[in-house]
Amino acid sequence: MTAILDVKDLRVAFRQDGQFTEAVRGVSFSVDKGETVALVGESGSGKSVTALSTVSLLGDSAQVSGSVTYDGQGMIGAPERLLRKVRGNDISFIFQEPMTSLNPLHTIEKQLRESLALHQGLVDDAARTRIIELLDKVGIRDAESRLSAYPHQLSGGQRQRVMIAMALANKPDILIADEPTTALDVTIQAQILELLAELKAQEGMGLLFITHDLGVVRRIADRVCVMKDGEIVETGPTEEIFTNPQHPYTQKLLAAEAVGSPEPINGTAEEIVRTQNLKVWFPIQRGFLKRTVGHVKAVNDTTLSVRAGETLGIVGESGSGKTTLALAIMRLIGSEGGITFQGQDIRKWSTRELRRLRKDMQIVFQDPFGSLSPRMTAFQIISEGLAIHKVDPDRNARELVAEAMVETGLDPAAMDRYPHEFSGGQRQRIAIARAMVLRPRLLVLDEPTSALDMTVQVQIVDLLRDLQKKYGLAYLFISHDLKVVRAMSHRMIVMKQGDVIEYGEAEALFSNPQTDYTRTLLAAAG
């Protein structure tokens, strides 16, 4: 079969301050019609740079050599007129985060119309009919009613489906999907993978799938190319790569999975936090007088407890109330019902009274790049809480920060660097160090590993276990990655639309789920 996309000896270097840094070194692969090829590797391995170079999307600072051929036409150094025709028409892209790819100021209909008008000359009713057809095809229910919706009014899964509809609008020969499921819930991820497989079969497209998640690769790819440091170190049929990997790096990737179980907790351990019939309802207000006409029931009647040294895993799809529950426990949003922290009823405490408790309850977010100030050094980020809460005022702040950095696996010599100078895993360690320097009793971990490579995930899970054992920390661990939840959690709650539908020992829930919803979550996670 003749390859529709053929890449030979591709080399990409970026110019900075008069020097060139090689990002891709001698990469060769091909994609046939109707075939899925996966580019696999960790962050910085050159996957996305390779994909973007296929249609010259790297900008002026990139120096590209080698050969990229689409349907017999050379793409490197091709005239802009030809590249414009190919981009979005013959070769389409789906990116990882649809909220950054979709225009927040334009409706879904307007954004799809733009592509159809540009590449196919479709306008007015013909364009509207095609848009509805595309949205139906990608599984947007009641598509006509969603045309006037803005991106923020759709769920994560719906936004990704709109991105797929935009990519398919012009019936491309090649679809390049760059980490399209990383930020999605396991059930939505399974739906998107199934949808891509169906559309590929129906349209006869070639699919270049870029990911660091090997579980996804096994489900969707025909062939795999493993990338490391800008090179393809191993390639072959998917099953062969998984059953008989030859390169040490491939073996390392396949072995990188959060395994094991948490340290057993002391039966007499102190209870750190308890909720009693906790409820968070957000009012829906309408009209000039803003009358309350209903409520968004984010969390309903939730009772739970967490002891020192214990991890409570909280799982469920986006919108199930996981993060809202954690924020209510930390008294960062209003709620009804009981909240006790170390035996004290804190639900009615004033902001002033809560301030002295803040150092004892800390939070680590999903995206460290978004939660760390780009204008502050690692030292300034980690030490900020020390001054606010007057922790160890007699000791030098740089000493305390250095200790926190060593404890979280960071080099104190790097404390004067800025977040962009660290890798994703190192940034997450900075976020953990910022919390740990205050010696909290409760740590809320909101999707702390989902944006990280598999090998880095394992390191962060090991780090969190070690810190919990050393300091007797109580964790609220929120995640859609059930393998990580299983490795971390003593007990677990499953949430759906604000309700806790299962609550119990984590291992018992995994081995014998009681509800259809939990069984669906576990099946989707593979």
Backbone torsions as a table, in degrees:
resi	resn	phi	psi	omega
1	MET	NA	137.0	179.6
2	THR	-79.5	132.5	-179.1
3	ALA	-69.9	136.2	176.0
4	ILE	-80.9	-29.8	175.0
5	LEU	-129.0	124.0	-176.1
6	ASP	-129.4	119.6	-179.0
7	VAL	-114.6	126.6	-178.9
8	LYS	-132.0	127.2	175.5
9	ASP	47.4	45.1	-179.4
10	LEU	-71.6	130.2	177.5
11	ARG	-131.3	131.6	180.0
12	VAL	-132.1	128.4	175.4
13	ALA	-129.1	144.7	179.2
14	PHE	-109.2	136.1	-179.1
15	ARG	-91.3	126.7	176.3
16	GLN	-145.1	125.6	-179.1
17	ASP	52.6	41.4	176.1
18	GLY	78.6	-0.1	179.5
19	GLN	-117.7	152.0	179.9
20	PHE	-105.8	135.8	175.4
21	THR	-116.6	123.3	-178.3
22	GLU	-77.1	126.0	178.1
23	ALA	-105.7	-30.9	179.1
24	VAL	-132.6	131.8	-172.8
25	ARG	-131.2	99.6	172.2
26	GLY	66.5	42.5	-178.3
27	VAL	-83.4	132.7	177.2
28	SER	-135.5	130.6	173.5
29	PHE	-165.5	170.4	178.0
30	SER	-141.7	158.6	176.4
31	VAL	-130.2	125.0	177.0
32	ASP	-91.4	162.5	173.5
33	LYS	-61.5	136.5	177.6
34	GLY	76.8	7.8	-177.5
35	GLU	-112.9	146.9	173.7
36	THR	-111.3	120.1	176.4
37	VAL	-112.5	128.0	179.6
38	ALA	-102.0	130.0	169.5
39	LEU	-98.3	116.2	-172.8
40	VAL	-119.3	140.2	176.2
41	GLY	167.6	172.1	-179.0
42	GLU	-82.1	170.6	177.5
43	SER	-55.5	136.7	179.7
44	GLY	85.5	3.6	-179.0
45	SER	-80.7	-12.9	177.2
46	GLY	104.8	8.7	-176.4
47	LYS	-61.9	-55.0	-175.6
48	SER	-68.0	-37.0	177.7
49	VAL	-61.0	-41.2	177.3
50	THR	-59.7	-46.5	-178.0
51	ALA	-64.0	-46.3	-177.5
52	LEU	-65.9	-29.6	-178.7
53	SER	-71.2	-17.2	-178.2
54	THR	-62.9	-29.0	178.2
55	VAL	-126.3	31.4	173.9
56	SER	52.7	56.0	179.5
57	LEU	-107.9	21.3	-172.0
58	LEU	-95.0	-8.9	178.1
59	GLY	87.0	176.7	-172.2
60	ASP	-73.3	-21.4	-176.8
61	SER	-78.0	-8.2	-177.4
62	ALA	-93.5	136.8	173.5
63	GLN	-110.4	114.6	-173.0
64	VAL	-115.9	133.4	175.0
65	SER	-138.6	172.4	-174.6
66	GLY	102.1	-156.8	-175.7
67	SER	-134.7	129.0	170.0
68	VAL	-126.4	117.0	-177.0
69	THR	-118.6	125.1	172.9
70	TYR	-112.0	119.6	177.8
71	ASP	49.7	41.9	177.2
72	GLY	84.0	-4.5	-178.3
73	GLN	-103.3	132.1	178.2
74	GLY	-73.2	133.8	-176.7
75	MET	-99.1	-31.8	-178.9
76	ILE	-73.8	122.2	-178.8
77	GLY	77.1	10.5	179.7
78	ALA	-69.5	153.4	177.9
79	PRO	-59.9	147.6	-178.5
80	GLU	-58.3	-34.2	-179.6
81	ARG	-60.7	-43.0	179.0
82	LEU	-68.5	-42.6	-179.3
83	LEU	-62.5	-40.2	179.2
84	ARG	-63.0	-36.7	179.3
85	LYS	-67.6	-38.5	-176.9
86	VAL	-76.2	-42.9	-177.3
87	ARG	-63.2	127.0	175.9
88	GLY	75.1	-10.3	-179.4
89	ASN	-108.8	-59.7	179.7
90	ASP	-95.0	-34.5	176.6
91	ILE	-123.2	117.1	-178.1
92	SER	-115.5	155.6	-178.2
93	PHE	-119.0	144.6	165.2
94	ILE	-122.6	128.2	-176.8
95	PHE	-103.2	170.2	-172.6
96	GLN	-64.8	-46.2	-172.3
97	GLU	-115.1	99.5	-175.7
98	PRO	-61.2	-27.4	-178.6
99	MET	-65.4	-26.3	177.4
100	THR	-90.1	-13.8	-178.6
101	SER	-96.2	-26.2	178.9
102	LEU	-93.1	144.3	179.8
103	ASN	-77.6	118.7	-176.1
104	PRO	-67.8	-15.1	-176.3
105	LEU	-94.7	-6.6	-176.8
106	HIS	-116.6	146.8	177.5
107	THR	-70.4	164.6	178.0
108	ILE	-60.0	-42.4	-179.3
109	GLU	-61.0	-45.6	-177.3
110	LYS	-61.9	-39.4	-177.5
111	GLN	-70.5	-36.4	177.2
112	LEU	-73.2	-37.1	178.7
113	ARG	-59.8	-39.0	-177.7
114	GLU	-56.5	-47.4	-178.8
115	SER	-66.7	-42.8	-178.6
116	LEU	-66.0	-38.0	179.5
117	ALA	-69.4	-41.1	-176.7
118	LEU	-67.1	-45.5	-172.2
119	HIS	-97.3	-26.6	-175.7
120	GLN	-122.0	-6.8	-179.6
121	GLY	70.2	19.7	-179.9
122	LEU	-83.5	130.5	178.5
123	VAL	-137.3	173.1	174.6
124	ASP	50.6	-132.7	-173.2
125	ASP	-65.0	-35.5	-179.7
126	ALA	-62.8	-41.1	179.0
127	ALA	-67.1	-43.0	-179.1
128	ARG	-61.5	-42.8	179.2
129	THR	-61.7	-43.8	-179.7
130	ARG	-66.0	-38.0	179.7
131	ILE	-63.3	-46.4	179.4
132	ILE	-62.2	-40.7	178.6
133	GLU	-61.5	-42.9	-179.9
134	LEU	-65.7	-44.8	-179.5
135	LEU	-64.8	-36.8	175.1
136	ASP	-62.2	-44.2	-175.8
137	LYS	-61.7	-35.9	-178.5
138	VAL	-91.5	9.0	170.8
139	GLY	85.8	23.4	172.4
140	ILE	-82.0	112.7	-177.7
141	ARG	-68.3	142.3	178.6
142	ASP	51.2	56.0	-169.8
143	ALA	-55.7	-39.7	-175.1
144	GLU	-61.2	-34.8	-178.1
145	SER	-75.1	-13.8	-177.7
146	ARG	-97.0	-1.5	-176.0
147	LEU	-60.9	-34.2	-176.7
148	SER	-90.3	4.3	-178.9
149	ALA	-76.2	148.5	173.0
150	TYR	-96.7	158.1	-176.6
151	PRO	-51.1	-39.0	-177.0
152	HIS	-68.5	-14.7	-180.0
153	GLN	-88.9	1.3	178.9
154	LEU	-110.4	155.5	175.2
155	SER	-75.5	170.2	179.1
156	GLY	-58.3	-43.2	179.5
157	GLY	-65.6	-39.6	178.8
158	GLN	-66.8	-40.5	178.3
159	ARG	-62.3	-40.2	179.3
160	GLN	-66.6	-35.3	176.8
161	ARG	-65.2	-38.1	176.9
162	VAL	-63.7	-40.9	177.1
163	MET	-60.7	-40.0	178.9
164	ILE	-67.0	-40.1	177.6
165	ALA	-60.4	-42.1	178.9
166	MET	-64.3	-39.8	-179.6
167	ALA	-67.0	-32.5	-177.4
168	LEU	-88.5	-9.0	-171.1
169	ALA	-52.9	-35.5	-174.5
170	ASN	-107.7	21.1	176.7
171	LYS	50.5	64.3	-177.1
172	PRO	-70.1	158.6	173.2
173	ASP	-84.4	-31.1	-178.7
174	ILE	-127.9	129.9	174.3
175	LEU	-113.4	121.7	178.7
176	ILE	-105.1	113.6	-176.9
177	ALA	-108.0	110.5	-175.3
178	ASP	-100.5	100.2	-179.1
179	GLU	50.4	52.4	-171.9
180	PRO	-75.4	-9.9	-175.9
181	THR	-121.5	1.3	-172.3
182	THR	-58.6	-41.0	-174.5
183	ALA	-91.0	8.1	-173.6
184	LEU	-100.1	154.4	173.4
185	ASP	-60.8	157.0	-175.9
186	VAL	-61.4	-38.0	-179.7
187	THR	-69.4	-41.1	178.6
188	ILE	-67.9	-39.1	177.7
189	GLN	-57.8	-45.4	179.2
190	ALA	-61.6	-40.5	179.4
191	GLN	-64.7	-42.8	-178.5
192	ILE	-66.0	-41.0	178.4
193	LEU	-64.2	-41.6	178.2
194	GLU	-63.8	-42.5	179.2
195	LEU	-61.9	-46.0	-179.7
196	LEU	-62.0	-40.6	179.0
197	ALA	-64.0	-42.7	179.2
198	GLU	-63.6	-47.8	-177.4
199	LEU	-64.6	-37.6	177.8
200	LYS	-61.3	-43.4	179.8
201	ALA	-66.6	-42.6	-178.1
202	GLN	-67.2	-43.7	-173.0
203	GLU	-92.3	-12.1	-178.3
204	GLY	67.7	28.1	-178.5
205	MET	-78.3	159.2	164.4
206	GLY	-91.3	143.5	-177.7
207	LEU	-125.2	120.7	173.2
208	LEU	-103.1	111.1	-171.0
209	PHE	-110.0	118.4	-176.6
210	ILE	-105.4	126.7	-177.7
211	THR	-161.9	162.3	170.2
212	HIS	-109.0	1.0	-175.6
213	ASP	-97.5	105.4	-175.9
214	LEU	-70.2	-24.6	175.5
215	GLY	-62.7	-39.6	177.8
216	VAL	-66.9	-42.4	-178.8
217	VAL	-57.4	-45.7	-176.6
218	ARG	-62.5	-31.0	-176.8
219	ARG	-81.0	-23.1	-169.2
220	ILE	-122.5	-24.1	-168.2
221	ALA	-91.9	147.8	170.8
222	ASP	-90.8	-40.8	177.7
223	ARG	-131.8	155.0	-177.6
224	VAL	-127.1	137.1	170.3
225	CYS	-119.1	118.6	-178.6
226	VAL	-94.6	122.8	-177.5
227	MET	-109.2	141.4	175.1
228	LYS	-147.4	127.9	177.2
229	ASP	51.4	42.4	174.8
230	GLY	82.3	3.5	-179.0
231	GLU	-123.8	151.1	170.4
232	ILE	-86.0	113.9	-175.3
233	VAL	-94.4	-17.8	177.9
234	GLU	-159.5	141.4	177.8
235	THR	-145.6	151.4	179.9
236	GLY	166.2	177.6	175.9
237	PRO	-59.0	145.6	-172.8
238	THR	-54.5	-50.1	-174.9
239	GLU	-62.9	-36.3	179.9
240	GLU	-66.5	-41.5	179.4
241	ILE	-63.6	-39.3	-177.2
242	PHE	-76.0	-35.0	-176.1
243	THR	-90.2	-25.3	-176.6
244	ASN	-143.9	62.3	-179.3
245	PRO	-66.7	137.8	-176.1
246	GLN	-98.8	-37.2	-173.7
247	HIS	-86.5	139.1	179.8
248	PRO	-54.8	-34.6	-178.9
249	TYR	-68.0	-41.1	177.1
250	THR	-62.1	-42.4	178.8
251	GLN	-61.8	-39.5	179.2
252	LYS	-65.1	-43.0	179.1
253	LEU	-61.9	-44.2	-178.3
254	LEU	-67.0	-29.4	-179.0
255	ALA	-83.1	-12.7	-175.4
256	ALA	-79.2	93.3	177.6
257	GLU	-147.3	134.7	179.0
258	ALA	-66.9	112.3	-176.8
259	VAL	-126.2	179.2	-180.0
260	GLY	86.4	-169.6	-178.5
261	SER	-140.1	160.2	-177.0
262	PRO	-69.9	160.1	177.0
263	GLU	-61.5	133.0	178.7
264	PRO	-57.9	145.4	-178.0
265	ILE	-95.1	152.2	178.7
266	ASN	-70.1	128.6	-178.2
267	GLY	-62.1	-21.3	-179.7
268	THR	-103.7	13.6	-177.5
269	ALA	-60.1	145.7	-180.0
270	GLU	-65.8	140.3	174.0
271	GLU	-77.4	123.4	-178.0
272	ILE	-88.1	-48.0	-177.6
273	VAL	-139.8	145.0	176.1
274	ARG	-142.8	139.6	171.3
275	THR	-118.3	150.0	178.9
276	GLN	-131.5	113.4	177.9
277	ASN	50.4	44.9	-178.2
278	LEU	-70.2	137.0	-176.6
279	LYS	-139.5	133.0	174.1
280	VAL	-127.9	109.1	176.9
281	TRP	-119.3	130.7	177.5
282	PHE	-100.7	126.4	-177.7
283	PRO	-69.6	142.5	172.2
284	ILE	-100.9	115.5	-175.7
285	GLN	-112.7	137.2	-178.5
286	ARG	-135.4	163.1	174.9
287	GLY	81.1	172.3	-176.6
288	PHE	-62.5	-35.3	-178.3
289	LEU	-90.5	4.2	178.2
290	LYS	53.2	51.0	177.3
291	ARG	-73.2	142.3	177.9
292	THR	-77.9	117.3	-177.2
293	VAL	-108.0	-3.9	179.9
294	GLY	175.4	-173.1	-180.0
295	HIS	-139.7	144.9	166.1
296	VAL	-87.9	113.8	-174.5
297	LYS	-89.0	85.0	-172.7
298	ALA	-73.5	-40.0	178.3
299	VAL	-139.0	130.9	-178.0
300	ASN	-120.3	123.8	162.8
301	ASP	45.6	56.4	-175.2
302	THR	-101.8	123.8	176.8
303	THR	-119.7	124.7	-179.3
304	LEU	-154.7	168.1	173.5
305	SER	-148.0	152.3	177.8
306	VAL	-136.6	132.2	-179.4
307	ARG	-102.5	167.4	176.1
308	ALA	-59.4	134.1	179.9
309	GLY	79.5	7.5	-176.9
310	GLU	-111.5	145.3	173.5
311	THR	-113.4	125.0	173.0
312	LEU	-103.7	111.3	177.4
313	GLY	-79.5	136.5	178.3
314	ILE	-121.6	114.9	-177.3
315	VAL	-124.0	160.6	-179.0
316	GLY	152.3	167.0	-177.9
317	GLU	-76.1	168.8	175.5
318	SER	-56.0	137.0	179.8
319	GLY	86.0	3.4	-178.4
320	SER	-81.0	-13.9	177.5
321	GLY	106.8	8.7	-175.3
322	LYS	-60.6	-55.8	-177.0
323	THR	-69.0	-37.1	178.1
324	THR	-59.2	-42.7	177.7
325	LEU	-59.0	-47.1	-178.9
326	ALA	-63.8	-42.0	-179.6
327	LEU	-66.5	-34.5	177.3
328	ALA	-67.2	-41.3	178.6
329	ILE	-61.0	-36.5	-179.9
330	MET	-82.6	2.9	-178.5
331	ARG	58.3	37.4	175.3
332	LEU	-95.7	-15.2	170.8
333	ILE	-135.9	158.9	-178.3
334	GLY	-72.0	152.8	179.5
335	SER	-157.7	170.1	171.8
336	GLU	-119.0	154.3	-178.6
337	GLY	105.5	-179.2	-174.3
338	GLY	-93.2	139.1	171.8
339	ILE	-134.0	117.5	174.1
340	THR	-116.1	138.6	179.0
341	PHE	-124.6	117.4	-175.9
342	GLN	49.8	45.3	175.2
343	GLY	81.8	-2.6	-179.3
344	GLN	-105.0	132.5	177.8
345	ASP	-75.8	109.1	-173.6
346	ILE	-104.6	2.0	-172.2
347	ARG	-63.8	-31.6	-177.2
348	LYS	-104.4	10.3	179.1
349	TRP	-65.8	145.6	176.8
350	SER	-76.3	167.3	178.3
351	THR	-58.3	-37.9	-179.2
352	ARG	-66.0	-43.3	179.7
353	GLU	-65.7	-37.0	-178.5
354	LEU	-68.7	-26.7	-173.7
355	ARG	-56.9	-38.3	-178.7
356	ARG	-72.6	-15.7	178.2
357	LEU	-89.3	-17.0	-170.1
358	ARG	-58.1	-36.7	-178.8
359	LYS	-67.6	-21.0	-178.9
360	ASP	-85.0	-13.6	177.3
361	MET	-129.5	110.9	-175.3
362	GLN	-120.3	164.2	-177.2
363	ILE	-135.8	142.4	174.2
364	VAL	-120.4	127.0	-173.3
365	PHE	-95.0	170.8	-176.6
366	GLN	-64.4	-48.2	-172.1
367	ASP	-107.8	99.1	-177.2
368	PRO	-63.7	-28.0	-179.0
369	PHE	-67.8	-33.9	178.8
370	GLY	-79.1	-26.2	-175.0
371	SER	-97.7	-4.9	176.4
372	LEU	-106.5	133.5	180.0
373	SER	-68.7	126.2	-179.7
374	PRO	-69.4	-13.8	-177.5
375	ARG	-94.0	-1.8	-178.5
376	MET	-113.1	145.6	176.0
377	THR	-76.5	168.1	177.3
378	ALA	-58.4	-40.1	178.3
379	PHE	-60.3	-48.0	-178.1
380	GLN	-63.4	-38.6	-179.9
381	ILE	-65.3	-48.5	-175.1
382	ILE	-72.0	-34.7	-174.1
383	SER	-85.8	-12.0	-174.0
384	GLU	-53.3	-46.1	-178.0
385	GLY	-68.2	-26.4	-179.3
386	LEU	-61.0	-43.5	-179.5
387	ALA	-71.4	-41.6	-177.6
388	ILE	-63.5	-43.7	-175.2
389	HIS	-97.9	3.3	178.2
390	LYS	52.0	51.0	178.6
391	VAL	-85.4	125.6	179.9
392	ASP	45.6	57.6	-175.1
393	PRO	-62.0	-21.2	-178.3
394	ASP	-80.5	-12.2	-178.2
395	ARG	-99.1	152.5	178.4
396	ASN	-67.2	130.1	-176.3
397	ALA	-61.2	-36.7	-178.5
398	ARG	-66.0	-33.1	176.4
399	GLU	-64.9	-46.2	-179.5
400	LEU	-63.3	-41.4	178.7
401	VAL	-65.8	-42.2	178.8
402	ALA	-59.3	-43.1	178.1
403	GLU	-61.5	-44.3	-180.0
404	ALA	-64.1	-37.6	-179.3
405	MET	-68.5	-43.8	177.9
406	VAL	-60.8	-43.1	-178.0
407	GLU	-62.9	-31.7	-179.1
408	THR	-100.0	13.5	173.6
409	GLY	81.1	26.4	178.8
410	LEU	-112.0	154.8	178.3
411	ASP	-87.3	116.5	179.9
412	PRO	-57.6	-22.7	178.8
413	ALA	-63.4	-17.5	-177.9
414	ALA	-95.9	11.1	-172.0
415	MET	-68.1	-17.1	179.7
416	ASP	-96.3	9.8	175.3
417	ARG	-86.6	162.8	179.1
418	TYR	-97.4	160.5	-175.6
419	PRO	-52.2	-37.9	-176.7
420	HIS	-67.3	-13.1	-179.9
421	GLU	-89.8	3.2	178.7
422	PHE	-114.5	157.2	174.3
423	SER	-75.6	170.9	179.7
424	GLY	-58.9	-43.4	179.6
425	GLY	-65.9	-39.0	178.5
426	GLN	-67.2	-38.0	177.5
427	ARG	-62.6	-38.7	179.2
428	GLN	-67.9	-34.0	176.0
429	ARG	-65.2	-37.0	176.6
430	ILE	-62.5	-43.3	179.1
431	ALA	-61.7	-39.9	178.6
432	ILE	-69.0	-41.0	178.2
433	ALA	-62.3	-39.1	178.7
434	ARG	-58.7	-39.6	178.0
435	ALA	-74.9	-44.4	-172.4
436	MET	-70.4	-25.5	-178.1
437	VAL	-63.6	-20.3	-179.9
438	LEU	-90.0	-3.9	-178.3
439	ARG	54.5	60.1	-178.2
440	PRO	-72.2	166.2	173.0
441	ARG	-98.3	-31.8	-179.7
442	LEU	-123.0	130.8	176.8
443	LEU	-123.8	120.4	175.5
444	VAL	-91.9	122.6	-178.5
445	LEU	-113.0	102.2	-174.3
446	ASP	-98.5	97.5	-178.4
447	GLU	52.3	51.6	-171.7
448	PRO	-73.3	-11.6	-176.4
449	THR	-119.8	-5.2	-169.2
450	SER	-68.6	-24.8	-179.2
451	ALA	-92.0	5.8	-172.4
452	LEU	-105.3	155.1	173.4
453	ASP	-61.5	157.7	-175.5
454	MET	-61.0	-42.4	-179.1
455	THR	-66.5	-35.5	178.7
456	VAL	-71.5	-37.2	175.9
457	GLN	-54.2	-46.9	-179.0
458	VAL	-60.3	-42.6	179.7
459	GLN	-62.5	-42.5	-178.3
460	ILE	-68.5	-40.2	177.0
461	VAL	-61.2	-45.4	178.3
462	ASP	-60.7	-42.0	179.0
463	LEU	-61.5	-46.7	-178.4
464	LEU	-63.5	-39.0	177.1
465	ARG	-62.4	-44.9	-179.0
466	ASP	-61.9	-43.8	-179.6
467	LEU	-65.2	-38.8	179.0
468	GLN	-63.3	-44.1	-179.8
469	LYS	-64.4	-40.8	-176.0
470	LYS	-69.5	-39.6	-172.1
471	TYR	-113.4	1.6	-179.0
472	GLY	63.0	38.3	-177.0
473	LEU	-71.9	145.2	169.2
474	ALA	-96.3	130.6	-179.6
475	TYR	-115.6	136.2	160.6
476	LEU	-104.0	112.2	-171.8
477	PHE	-110.8	106.3	-177.7
478	ILE	-98.8	126.2	-179.7
479	SER	-161.9	154.0	169.6
480	HIS	-102.1	-0.7	177.8
481	ASP	-91.8	100.0	-171.6
482	LEU	-70.2	-24.4	177.2
483	LYS	-67.0	-40.3	178.4
484	VAL	-69.1	-40.8	178.5
485	VAL	-59.4	-42.8	-178.6
486	ARG	-64.5	-38.2	-178.7
487	ALA	-72.2	-23.5	-173.5
488	MET	-102.2	-30.0	-161.9
489	SER	-96.6	139.9	170.0
490	HIS	-85.1	-47.8	175.9
491	ARG	-127.2	167.2	-172.3
492	MET	-149.1	144.1	169.1
493	ILE	-120.6	143.2	177.5
494	VAL	-110.4	123.5	-177.8
495	MET	-111.2	144.2	176.0
496	LYS	-145.2	119.3	177.9
497	GLN	49.1	44.3	175.3
498	GLY	89.5	-11.7	-178.3
499	ASP	-102.7	143.5	170.6
500	VAL	-86.2	111.9	-175.8
501	ILE	-99.1	-16.5	171.2
502	GLU	-147.3	145.0	-178.8
503	TYR	-152.3	124.1	179.7
504	GLY	174.1	-168.4	177.1
505	GLU	-59.9	133.1	-173.5
506	ALA	-59.0	-47.3	-176.0
507	GLU	-63.8	-36.3	178.5
508	ALA	-66.5	-39.1	179.1
509	LEU	-66.9	-37.6	179.1
510	PHE	-70.4	-39.0	-176.0
511	SER	-85.1	-24.6	-177.4
512	ASN	-146.4	68.5	-179.8
513	PRO	-64.1	143.6	-174.3
514	GLN	-97.2	-18.5	-176.7
515	THR	-116.9	155.3	177.9
516	ASP	-61.6	-36.9	-177.9
517	TYR	-63.5	-44.7	178.6
518	THR	-64.1	-40.3	177.9
519	ARG	-61.8	-39.0	178.1
520	THR	-64.0	-43.7	178.1
521	LEU	-59.5	-46.1	-177.9
522	LEU	-66.2	-38.7	179.6
523	ALA	-66.6	-39.9	-179.6
524	ALA	-66.8	-29.4	-179.9
525	ALA	-77.6	-8.6	177.9
526	GLY	77.1	NA	NA
